[in-house]
Amino acid sequence: MITLLFLLSVAVFVLFNMLPGDPAALTCGRACSPAIIEANRHRLGLDEPVVTQYVKFVTGIFAGRTFSPESPEPIVCNAPCLGYSFNRHEQVMTLIADAAPVTFWLAIGAFVLWIAVGISLGIFAALRRGRWQDRLIMGVSITGYSMPSFFIGLLLIFFVILKWKFLPFPSYISPFENPFQFFQTMLLPWIVLATLSAAFYIRLTRNQVLEVLNDDFVRTARAKGLPERTVVVKHALRAGLTPIVTAAGLDLATLLGGAIISENIFSLPGLGSLAVGSILDSDLPLITGITILTATIIIFANLVVDLLYAVIDPRVRIT
């Protein structure tokens, strides 16, 4: 994991430094001149070798960093410093910290919803294999999986908010300030994200349960006279959870990195909206910071998933 994080930081830093466009010119303003651009380049540290810039970048993550130390008003970026946005005149970590709670609540709510619906309907479809309930659930899941998230979001906005007026238009507020308004705002984004993922988890859970139900240890459990619910939940589902946990951990990590489409459709000020804004503004420090944070979350999610394998399946500990 440490090796991956190091390679990740090098790749992202080099990649974004190779992008077309001069940050010194982009932050110059209207009254721009070659002298001002050169002064900006020195202030941003872009006149130094790439290796020196990278060392200062990594050092800033652990020990903080000072921009424009020779100027009368140097900019102090406290650790963990992912850079300074001269477009927004704010530390990258501060901007991310302000947007992260929105994405966190969006990801957690959608995750709980799609896990509950996906696993429960997947088990039900497996137990009704070949019957009309199974065909109905699989048909609905394929339909939901085939529709893009922006289409589902626009449909919900049109019917639920504009036509039927069941909910007001989303206006984000912290759940600690107004839980009811928070729930009203997040309900539709949760449904949009959960629809696509729940459809996938229905199919995945159904296939895993059907595969495990044919194993010898399940037939042995039934032969001992155990209740069907115990056989399915304690034996079949637990044995088939490994791929489900893998997919769930990575999907949650991806959402925590920023659900770009849903946040922009419902005007949620999360990491996805912040990333889009940074790209439109060519704010390279902010783009770099968000990319590194997102990839780091995914790497840590892989670690957590690997550790959970031993908890779910004792055979992993043996091997």
Disulfide bonds with the S-S distance in Angstrom:
Cys28-Cys32 2.07
Cys77-Cys81 2.11
